[in-house]
Amino acid sequence: MRVLVRRCWGCRPAGGGPDARPSPQWRVLAGVCASSGGEDGRDVRVREKPPWRVLFFGTDQFAREALRALHAARENKEEELIEKLEVVTVPSPSPKGPPVKQYAVQSQLPVYEWPDVGSGDYDVGVVASFGRLLSEALILKFPYGILNVHPSCLPRWRGPAPIIHTVLHGDTVTGVTIMQIRPKRFDVGPILKQETVPVPPKSTAKELEAVLSRLGANMLISVLKNLPESLSNGRPQPTEGVTHAPKISAGTSCINWEEQTSEQIFRLYRAIGNIDGWIGVRSVMLKKTLTATDFYNGYLHPWYQKDSQAQPNQCRFQTLRLPAKKKQENKIVAMQQCIK
């Protein structure tokens, strides 16, 4: 049997009252009906139950775990949850591409590079850490819309870096939300499923990502098993408690020793310290305030360590300012090495 799903971006009053909170309209009609033209002008005959045809959008390690779960479900012929699975990822400077592309290639899944999304027929889309705003025209190509696996308890931490901001702000509880994508804005659609977990003490963003990625993958499979029902029971996000998780900039990595507490600095390290192994410092308070360059020149360079054999060209940042005497000593050493 197939069903007709009529999708509308408009809202209806929840509970029937004129002042009730709005919720998205999703009407699932049993049987096969003639197209009558919904508010979006698109009535689509779709499957009533699995197996689903899925197009996955993702990039990073968090998304890779969701893709792995979908792929495992497709390979499980007894359960018959996923019939077709294809992948969309984004361009990457790495020859191998982001983790999602690497997994897709390894698993021999069809891969498209954004903005190419292929031309096949799908029942539902799935997004995890994709970082691109999807148009209404694209969303409407999927009879059941597009689901988003988001690693926070929405509406807290809407945006591209929820896990980092969870650690950075010292949250003690977090979670994963499976929501339905809406056009024009990130992370504002109705909630289909949400689960909370405690944030492990002193955990890094990378460690927390591993926990939430497994939780999110399991929740996604659970929603797909009862997709029409999950969509019908979706609830709008609360209007209170909205916070935003913007991308991390270079400025975020700087420590303000005069204003930040030791706990805040430790959170900063756990949140972004593993991104590239460095935390920015504008100044350091010792006997007097030193700029980051002066501190590096005076305390971190190996030339100021006893019996150092380091050569000037080994300075990673090319910031060393040697005194005249030290420069002369280096020239003499260089000349001696040339004579030898």
C-alpha positions as a Markdown table, in Angstrom:
| # | Residue | x | y | z |
|---|---|---|---|---|
| 1 | Met | 0.0 | 0.0 | 0.0 |
| 2 | Arg | 1.1 | 3.6 | -0.6 |
| 3 | Val | 0.0 | 6.7 | 1.1 |
| 4 | Leu | -0.4 | 10.3 | 0.1 |
| 5 | Val | 1.6 | 12.8 | 2.2 |
| 6 | Arg | 0.5 | 16.4 | 1.9 |
| 7 | Arg | 3.1 | 18.8 | 3.2 |
| 8 | Cys | 2.4 | 22.4 | 4.2 |
| 9 | Trp | 4.8 | 25.0 | 5.7 |
| 10 | Gly | 1.8 | 26.7 | 7.2 |
| 11 | Cys | 0.8 | 26.1 | 10.8 |
| 12 | Arg | -2.4 | 25.0 | 12.5 |
| 13 | Pro | -3.4 | 25.8 | 16.1 |
| 14 | Ala | -2.4 | 23.0 | 18.5 |
| 15 | Gly | -5.5 | 21.9 | 20.5 |
| 16 | Gly | -7.9 | 23.8 | 18.3 |
| 17 | Gly | -8.0 | 27.1 | 20.3 |
| 18 | Pro | -7.4 | 30.4 | 18.6 |
| 19 | Asp | -4.5 | 31.3 | 20.8 |
| 20 | Ala | -2.9 | 27.8 | 20.9 |
| 21 | Arg | 0.8 | 27.4 | 20.0 |
| 22 | Pro | 1.3 | 26.7 | 16.2 |
| 23 | Ser | 2.6 | 23.4 | 15.0 |
| 24 | Pro | 3.6 | 22.2 | 11.5 |
| 25 | Gln | 1.0 | 20.6 | 9.3 |
| 26 | Trp | 1.7 | 17.1 | 8.2 |
| 27 | Arg | -1.3 | 15.0 | 7.0 |
| 28 | Val | -0.8 | 11.3 | 6.2 |
| 29 | Leu | -3.7 | 9.9 | 4.2 |
| 30 | Ala | -4.1 | 6.2 | 3.8 |
| 31 | Gly | -4.8 | 4.8 | 0.4 |
| 32 | Val | -4.1 | 6.1 | -3.0 |
| 33 | Cys | -5.7 | 9.5 | -3.8 |
| 34 | Ala | -5.8 | 11.7 | -6.8 |
| 35 | Ser | -3.6 | 14.8 | -6.5 |
| 36 | Ser | -5.6 | 17.8 | -5.2 |
| 37 | Gly | -2.8 | 20.4 | -4.9 |
| 38 | Gly | -1.7 | 21.2 | -1.4 |
| 39 | Glu | -0.6 | 24.6 | -0.2 |
| 40 | Asp | 2.9 | 24.0 | -1.6 |
| 41 | Gly | 1.4 | 22.6 | -4.8 |
| 42 | Arg | 3.0 | 19.2 | -4.3 |
| 43 | Asp | 1.1 | 16.0 | -3.4 |
| 44 | Val | 3.4 | 13.0 | -3.6 |
| 45 | Arg | 2.6 | 9.3 | -3.5 |
| 46 | Val | 5.1 | 7.7 | -1.2 |
| 47 | Arg | 5.7 | 4.5 | 0.7 |
| 48 | Glu | 3.6 | 3.9 | 3.8 |
| 49 | Lys | 6.4 | 1.9 | 5.5 |
| 50 | Pro | 10.0 | 0.9 | 5.1 |
| 51 | Pro | 12.3 | 0.1 | 3.4 |
| 52 | Trp | 13.1 | 3.8 | 2.7 |
| 53 | Arg | 15.2 | 5.4 | 0.0 |
| 54 | Val | 17.6 | 7.8 | 1.8 |
| 55 | Leu | 19.8 | 10.6 | 0.7 |
| 56 | Phe | 22.4 | 11.5 | 3.4 |
| 57 | Phe | 24.0 | 14.9 | 3.8 |
| 58 | Gly | 27.1 | 15.1 | 6.1 |
| 59 | Thr | 30.8 | 15.9 | 6.6 |
| 60 | Asp | 32.5 | 15.2 | 9.9 |
| 61 | Gln | 33.0 | 12.4 | 12.4 |
| 62 | Phe | 29.7 | 13.0 | 14.1 |
| 63 | Ala | 27.9 | 12.6 | 10.7 |
| 64 | Arg | 30.0 | 9.6 | 9.9 |
| 65 | Glu | 28.5 | 7.6 | 12.8 |
| 66 | Ala | 25.0 | 8.4 | 11.6 |
| 67 | Leu | 26.0 | 7.3 | 8.1 |
| 68 | Arg | 27.5 | 4.1 | 9.5 |
| 69 | Ala | 24.2 | 3.3 | 11.2 |
| 70 | Leu | 22.2 | 3.8 | 8.0 |
| 71 | His | 24.6 | 1.7 | 6.0 |
| 72 | Ala | 24.4 | -1.1 | 8.6 |
| 73 | Ala | 20.6 | -0.9 | 8.4 |
| 74 | Arg | 20.8 | -1.2 | 4.6 |
| 75 | Glu | 23.0 | -4.2 | 4.9 |
| 76 | Asn | 20.6 | -5.9 | 7.3 |
| 77 | Lys | 18.3 | -7.6 | 4.8 |
| 78 | Glu | 16.1 | -9.2 | 7.5 |
| 79 | Glu | 14.9 | -5.9 | 9.0 |
| 80 | Glu | 14.4 | -4.1 | 5.6 |
| 81 | Leu | 14.7 | -0.6 | 6.9 |
| 82 | Ile | 16.8 | 1.0 | 4.2 |
| 83 | Glu | 16.6 | 0.1 | 0.5 |
| 84 | Lys | 18.7 | 2.8 | -1.1 |
| 85 | Leu | 21.4 | 5.0 | 0.5 |
| 86 | Glu | 23.4 | 7.7 | -1.3 |
| 87 | Val | 25.6 | 10.5 | 0.1 |
| 88 | Val | 26.1 | 14.2 | -0.4 |
| 89 | Thr | 29.2 | 15.9 | 1.1 |
| 90 | Val | 31.1 | 19.2 | 0.6 |
| 91 | Pro | 34.3 | 20.0 | -1.2 |
| 92 | Ser | 37.4 | 19.6 | 1.0 |
| 93 | Pro | 41.1 | 20.6 | 0.6 |
| 94 | Ser | 42.1 | 17.1 | 1.7 |
| 95 | Pro | 42.5 | 14.7 | -1.3 |
| 96 | Lys | 40.6 | 12.0 | 0.7 |
| 97 | Gly | 37.8 | 14.4 | 1.5 |
| 98 | Pro | 35.9 | 14.7 | 4.9 |
| 99 | Pro | 35.2 | 11.6 | 7.0 |
| 100 | Val | 31.7 | 11.1 | 5.5 |
| 101 | Lys | 33.2 | 10.9 | 2.0 |
| 102 | Gln | 35.9 | 8.5 | 3.1 |
| 103 | Tyr | 33.4 | 6.2 | 4.7 |
| 104 | Ala | 31.1 | 6.4 | 1.7 |
| 105 | Val | 33.9 | 5.6 | -0.8 |
| 106 | Gln | 35.1 | 2.7 | 1.5 |
| 107 | Ser | 31.6 | 1.3 | 1.6 |
| 108 | Gln | 31.0 | 1.8 | -2.1 |
| 109 | Leu | 28.1 | 4.2 | -1.6 |
| 110 | Pro | 27.3 | 6.7 | -4.4 |
| 111 | Val | 28.7 | 10.1 | -3.4 |
| 112 | Tyr | 27.8 | 13.6 | -4.7 |
| 113 | Glu | 29.7 | 16.8 | -4.0 |
| 114 | Trp | 27.5 | 19.8 | -3.0 |
| 115 | Pro | 25.7 | 21.5 | -4.7 |
| 116 | Asp | 25.2 | 18.3 | -6.8 |
| 117 | Val | 22.6 | 16.2 | -5.0 |
| 118 | Gly | 22.0 | 13.6 | -7.7 |
| 119 | Ser | 18.8 | 13.0 | -9.6 |
| 120 | Gly | 17.4 | 9.9 | -8.0 |
| 121 | Asp | 14.1 | 9.3 | -6.2 |
| 122 | Tyr | 14.2 | 9.3 | -2.4 |
| 123 | Asp | 11.6 | 9.0 | 0.4 |
| 124 | Val | 13.5 | 11.0 | 3.0 |
| 125 | Gly | 16.7 | 13.0 | 3.5 |
| 126 | Val | 19.0 | 13.0 | 6.5 |
| 127 | Val | 21.3 | 15.8 | 7.5 |
| 128 | Ala | 24.1 | 15.6 | 10.2 |
| 129 | Ser | 26.8 | 18.3 | 10.5 |
| 130 | Phe | 26.4 | 19.5 | 6.9 |
| 131 | Gly | 26.8 | 23.2 | 7.4 |
| 132 | Arg | 24.8 | 24.3 | 4.3 |
| 133 | Leu | 21.3 | 25.9 | 4.3 |
| 134 | Leu | 19.0 | 23.7 | 2.2 |
| 135 | Ser | 16.5 | 25.4 | 0.0 |
| 136 | Glu | 12.8 | 24.9 | 0.1 |
| 137 | Ala | 12.8 | 23.5 | -3.4 |
| 138 | Leu | 15.3 | 20.8 | -2.3 |
| 139 | Ile | 13.4 | 19.9 | 0.8 |
| 140 | Leu | 10.2 | 19.5 | -1.1 |
| 141 | Lys | 11.8 | 16.9 | -3.3 |
| 142 | Phe | 11.6 | 14.4 | -0.4 |
| 143 | Pro | 8.0 | 13.2 | 0.3 |
| 144 | Tyr | 8.9 | 12.8 | 4.0 |
| 145 | Gly | 11.1 | 15.9 | 4.1 |
| 146 | Ile | 14.6 | 16.0 | 5.6 |
| 147 | Leu | 15.6 | 15.0 | 9.1 |
| 148 | Asn | 18.4 | 16.6 | 11.0 |
| 149 | Val | 20.5 | 14.8 | 13.7 |
| 150 | His | 21.6 | 17.7 | 15.9 |
| 151 | Pro | 23.9 | 17.2 | 18.9 |
| 152 | Ser | 22.1 | 19.4 | 21.5 |
| 153 | Cys | 18.8 | 19.7 | 23.3 |
| 154 | Leu | 17.2 | 22.2 | 20.9 |
| 155 | Pro | 16.4 | 25.1 | 21.1 |
| 156 | Arg | 19.7 | 25.3 | 23.1 |
| 157 | Trp | 22.7 | 25.7 | 20.9 |
| 158 | Arg | 21.3 | 26.2 | 17.5 |
| 159 | Gly | 24.0 | 26.5 | 14.9 |
| 160 | Pro | 27.2 | 24.7 | 13.6 |
| 161 | Ala | 29.2 | 24.2 | 16.8 |
| 162 | Pro | 26.8 | 22.9 | 19.5 |
| 163 | Ile | 29.2 | 20.4 | 21.1 |
| 164 | Ile | 32.1 | 23.0 | 21.4 |
| 165 | His | 29.7 | 25.5 | 23.1 |
| 166 | Thr | 28.3 | 22.9 | 25.4 |
| 167 | Val | 31.8 | 22.3 | 26.8 |
| 168 | Leu | 32.9 | 25.9 | 26.6 |
| 169 | His | 29.9 | 27.1 | 28.7 |
| 170 | Gly | 30.1 | 24.3 | 31.3 |
| 171 | Asp | 26.8 | 22.7 | 30.5 |
| 172 | Thr | 26.2 | 19.6 | 32.8 |
| 173 | Val | 23.5 | 18.1 | 30.6 |
| 174 | Thr | 23.3 | 17.9 | 26.8 |
| 175 | Gly | 21.7 | 15.5 | 24.3 |
| 176 | Val | 20.6 | 14.9 | 20.7 |
| 177 | Thr | 17.6 | 16.1 | 18.9 |
| 178 | Ile | 16.1 | 14.6 | 15.7 |
| 179 | Met | 14.2 | 17.4 | 14.1 |
| 180 | Gln | 12.7 | 18.1 | 10.7 |
| 181 | Ile | 14.4 | 20.6 | 8.5 |
| 182 | Arg | 12.6 | 23.9 | 7.6 |
| 183 | Pro | 13.7 | 26.2 | 4.9 |
| 184 | Lys | 15.6 | 29.5 | 5.3 |
| 185 | Arg | 16.8 | 29.0 | 8.9 |
| 186 | Phe | 19.0 | 26.5 | 10.7 |
| 187 | Asp | 17.7 | 24.2 | 13.5 |
| 188 | Val | 14.2 | 25.7 | 13.9 |
| 189 | Gly | 12.0 | 22.8 | 12.7 |
| 190 | Pro | 9.7 | 20.6 | 14.8 |
| 191 | Ile | 11.3 | 18.0 | 17.2 |
| 192 | Leu | 10.6 | 14.4 | 16.4 |
| 193 | Lys | 12.7 | 12.8 | 19.2 |
| 194 | Gln | 15.0 | 14.2 | 21.9 |
| 195 | Glu | 17.1 | 12.5 | 24.5 |
| 196 | Thr | 19.4 | 13.9 | 27.2 |
| 197 | Val | 22.6 | 12.7 | 28.7 |
| 198 | Pro | 24.9 | 14.1 | 31.4 |
| 199 | Val | 28.1 | 15.7 | 30.2 |
| 200 | Pro | 31.0 | 13.6 | 31.6 |
| 201 | Pro | 33.2 | 15.7 | 34.0 |
| 202 | Lys | 36.3 | 17.2 | 32.4 |
| 203 | Ser | 35.4 | 15.7 | 29.0 |
| 204 | Thr | 36.7 | 17.3 | 25.9 |
| 205 | Ala | 34.6 | 18.3 | 22.9 |
| 206 | Lys | 36.0 | 15.3 | 21.0 |
| 207 | Glu | 35.1 | 12.9 | 23.7 |
| 208 | Leu | 31.6 | 14.3 | 24.0 |
| 209 | Glu | 31.2 | 14.1 | 20.2 |
| 210 | Ala | 31.9 | 10.4 | 20.3 |
| 211 | Val | 29.2 | 9.9 | 23.0 |
| 212 | Leu | 26.6 | 12.0 | 21.2 |
| 213 | Ser | 27.3 | 10.5 | 17.7 |
| 214 | Arg | 26.4 | 7.0 | 18.9 |
| 215 | Leu | 23.3 | 8.3 | 20.7 |
| 216 | Gly | 22.2 | 10.2 | 17.6 |
| 217 | Ala | 22.8 | 7.3 | 15.3 |
| 218 | Asn | 20.6 | 5.0 | 17.4 |
| 219 | Met | 17.9 | 7.7 | 17.7 |
| 220 | Leu | 17.9 | 8.2 | 13.9 |
| 221 | Ile | 17.3 | 4.5 | 13.3 |
| 222 | Ser | 14.5 | 4.5 | 15.9 |
| 223 | Val | 12.7 | 7.4 | 14.1 |
| 224 | Leu | 13.1 | 5.8 | 10.7 |
| 225 | Lys | 11.4 | 2.6 | 11.9 |
| 226 | Asn | 8.2 | 4.6 | 12.6 |
| 227 | Leu | 8.7 | 7.6 | 10.3 |
| 228 | Pro | 5.1 | 8.5 | 9.5 |
| 229 | Glu | 4.1 | 8.3 | 13.1 |
| 230 | Ser | 7.2 | 10.3 | 14.2 |
| 231 | Leu | 6.3 | 13.1 | 11.8 |
| 232 | Ser | 2.7 | 13.2 | 12.9 |
| 233 | Asn | 3.8 | 13.5 | 16.6 |
| 234 | Gly | 6.4 | 16.2 | 16.0 |
| 235 | Arg | 6.3 | 19.1 | 18.4 |
| 236 | Pro | 7.4 | 22.7 | 17.8 |
| 237 | Gln | 10.5 | 23.9 | 19.6 |
| 238 | Pro | 10.0 | 26.0 | 22.7 |
| 239 | Thr | 10.3 | 29.7 | 22.2 |
| 240 | Glu | 12.2 | 30.1 | 25.5 |
| 241 | Gly | 15.8 | 28.9 | 26.1 |
| 242 | Val | 17.1 | 29.7 | 22.6 |
| 243 | Thr | 20.9 | 30.0 | 22.4 |
| 244 | His | 23.2 | 30.0 | 19.4 |
| 245 | Ala | 26.4 | 28.1 | 18.7 |
| 246 | Pro | 28.3 | 30.0 | 16.0 |
| 247 | Lys | 31.5 | 28.8 | 14.4 |
| 248 | Ile | 34.7 | 29.1 | 16.4 |
| 249 | Ser | 37.0 | 31.9 | 15.3 |
| 250 | Ala | 40.6 | 32.6 | 16.0 |
| 251 | Gly | 39.6 | 35.2 | 18.5 |
| 252 | Thr | 37.7 | 32.6 | 20.6 |
| 253 | Ser | 41.0 | 30.8 | 21.2 |
| 254 | Cys | 42.7 | 33.7 | 23.0 |
| 255 | Ile | 43.0 | 33.6 | 26.7 |
| 256 | Asn | 42.3 | 36.8 | 28.7 |
| 257 | Trp | 44.4 | 36.2 | 31.8 |
| 258 | Glu | 43.1 | 39.3 | 33.6 |
| 259 | Glu | 39.4 | 38.4 | 33.3 |
| 260 | Gln | 39.0 | 34.7 | 32.8 |
| 261 | Thr | 39.0 | 32.2 | 35.7 |
| 262 | Ser | 41.0 | 29.0 | 35.8 |
| 263 | Glu | 37.8 | 27.1 | 35.2 |
| 264 | Gln | 36.9 | 29.1 | 32.1 |
| 265 | Ile | 40.4 | 28.6 | 30.7 |
| 266 | Phe | 40.2 | 24.9 | 31.4 |
| 267 | Arg | 36.9 | 24.7 | 29.6 |
| 268 | Leu | 38.4 | 26.6 | 26.6 |
| 269 | Tyr | 41.2 | 24.0 | 26.4 |
| 270 | Arg | 38.7 | 21.1 | 26.6 |
| 271 | Ala | 36.4 | 22.7 | 24.0 |
| 272 | Ile | 38.9 | 23.7 | 21.3 |
| 273 | Gly | 42.4 | 22.6 | 22.5 |
| 274 | Asn | 42.3 | 19.5 | 20.2 |
| 275 | Ile | 41.4 | 21.5 | 17.1 |
| 276 | Asp | 45.0 | 22.2 | 16.1 |
| 277 | Gly | 46.9 | 21.7 | 19.3 |
| 278 | Trp | 47.2 | 25.5 | 20.1 |
| 279 | Ile | 45.4 | 28.1 | 22.2 |
| 280 | Gly | 46.0 | 31.7 | 21.4 |
| 281 | Val | 47.5 | 34.1 | 24.0 |
| 282 | Arg | 47.5 | 37.9 | 23.6 |
| 283 | Ser | 49.5 | 38.6 | 26.8 |
| 284 | Val | 51.1 | 36.9 | 29.8 |
| 285 | Met | 51.4 | 38.3 | 33.4 |
| 286 | Leu | 54.7 | 37.5 | 35.0 |
| 287 | Lys | 56.7 | 40.3 | 36.8 |
| 288 | Lys | 55.1 | 42.5 | 34.2 |
| 289 | Thr | 52.7 | 42.2 | 31.3 |
| 290 | Leu | 54.4 | 40.6 | 28.3 |
| 291 | Thr | 53.0 | 40.4 | 24.8 |
| 292 | Ala | 52.6 | 36.9 | 23.3 |
| 293 | Thr | 55.6 | 37.6 | 21.0 |
| 294 | Asp | 57.9 | 38.8 | 23.9 |
| 295 | Phe | 56.9 | 35.8 | 26.0 |
| 296 | Tyr | 57.6 | 33.4 | 23.2 |
| 297 | Asn | 61.0 | 35.1 | 22.4 |
| 298 | Gly | 62.1 | 35.3 | 26.0 |
| 299 | Tyr | 60.8 | 32.0 | 27.5 |
| 300 | Leu | 59.8 | 29.5 | 24.8 |
| 301 | His | 62.6 | 29.7 | 22.2 |
| 302 | Pro | 65.3 | 27.0 | 22.6 |
| 303 | Trp | 68.1 | 29.5 | 22.1 |
| 304 | Tyr | 67.4 | 30.6 | 25.7 |
| 305 | Gln | 67.7 | 27.1 | 27.0 |
| 306 | Lys | 71.0 | 25.9 | 28.3 |
| 307 | Asp | 73.3 | 24.2 | 25.8 |
| 308 | Ser | 70.7 | 24.4 | 23.0 |
| 309 | Gln | 71.9 | 23.1 | 19.6 |
| 310 | Ala | 68.8 | 24.5 | 17.7 |
| 311 | Gln | 69.4 | 26.5 | 14.5 |
| 312 | Pro | 67.7 | 29.8 | 13.7 |
| 313 | Asn | 65.8 | 28.4 | 10.7 |
| 314 | Gln | 64.0 | 26.0 | 13.1 |
| 315 | Cys | 61.9 | 28.8 | 14.5 |
| 316 | Arg | 58.4 | 27.7 | 13.6 |
| 317 | Phe | 56.9 | 31.2 | 13.7 |
| 318 | Gln | 59.9 | 33.2 | 12.6 |
| 319 | Thr | 59.4 | 35.6 | 15.5 |
| 320 | Leu | 62.7 | 35.2 | 17.4 |
| 321 | Arg | 64.5 | 38.5 | 18.0 |
| 322 | Leu | 68.1 | 37.6 | 19.1 |
| 323 | Pro | 70.3 | 40.2 | 20.8 |
| 324 | Ala | 73.3 | 41.4 | 18.8 |
| 325 | Lys | 75.7 | 39.3 | 20.9 |
| 326 | Lys | 73.6 | 36.2 | 20.3 |
| 327 | Lys | 73.4 | 36.9 | 16.6 |
| 328 | Gln | 77.2 | 37.2 | 16.4 |
| 329 | Glu | 77.7 | 33.9 | 18.3 |
| 330 | Asn | 75.4 | 32.2 | 15.8 |
| 331 | Lys | 77.3 | 33.6 | 12.9 |
| 332 | Ile | 80.6 | 32.3 | 14.3 |
| 333 | Val | 79.1 | 28.8 | 14.8 |
| 334 | Ala | 77.8 | 28.8 | 11.3 |
| 335 | Met | 81.2 | 29.8 | 9.9 |
| 336 | Gln | 82.9 | 27.1 | 11.9 |
| 337 | Gln | 80.5 | 24.5 | 10.6 |
| 338 | Cys | 81.1 | 25.7 | 7.0 |
| 339 | Ile | 84.9 | 25.4 | 7.5 |
| 340 | Lys | 84.5 | 21.8 | 8.8 |
